[in-house]
Amino acid sequence: MLSGYKTYILACVTVIGAAASYLVGDMTIQQALAIVVPAISGAFVRHGIATTAAK
């Protein structure tokens, strides 16, 4: 059911969680970005590997 989408879902949840933590004041913008950037990078790497492997 979630085959192939788990990484994207995890990246989305991470971004939402970091944004929520920033908005309620639990973290600074630098801390939130330190969490968000690797999550998004991981999703892009996953997409690139899946695209290349499909060829």
N, C-alpha and C positions, 0 to 999 in steps of 0.2 A: 504494500500500500504506500509506504513512504520511501520506497526504493528510489534512490537518486535525489531525494529532496531533503534528507536529514541535515546535511551541511548548511543548506540555505535556510532552513527553519531555525537551526541553532544560531546562525549569524543574525537573523532577524530578531530573535528573542534576546540576544546579547545587546544589540543596538537599542532595543526598546528598554531593556533593563538599565543600561547605562544612561540613557536619556532620562528615565524616570528618577534614577538616583541623583542625577545632576539637578533636576527640577525641584526635588524635595530638599536639596541641600546636603545630601550625604557625601557627595564628591564634588571636586572642582572640575572645571572644563578640561583641564589637562589630564586628570585621572580618567575621565570619561572617554576622552579621545585615545588614551593609552589602551583602553579596552576595545573600543570600536574599530580602530584601524586594523589590528590583527584579525579581528573577526571578518571584516569585509575582505581583507586580503586573502584569507583562507577560502572564502566563497569564490573569489576570482580564480584562485589557483585550482580549486576543485572543478570549476567550469572549464578552465583551459585543459586540464588533464582529461576530463571526460570528452571534450571536443576532439582533442588530438587522438585519443584512443579509439574513437568511433571511425576515424578515417582509415 
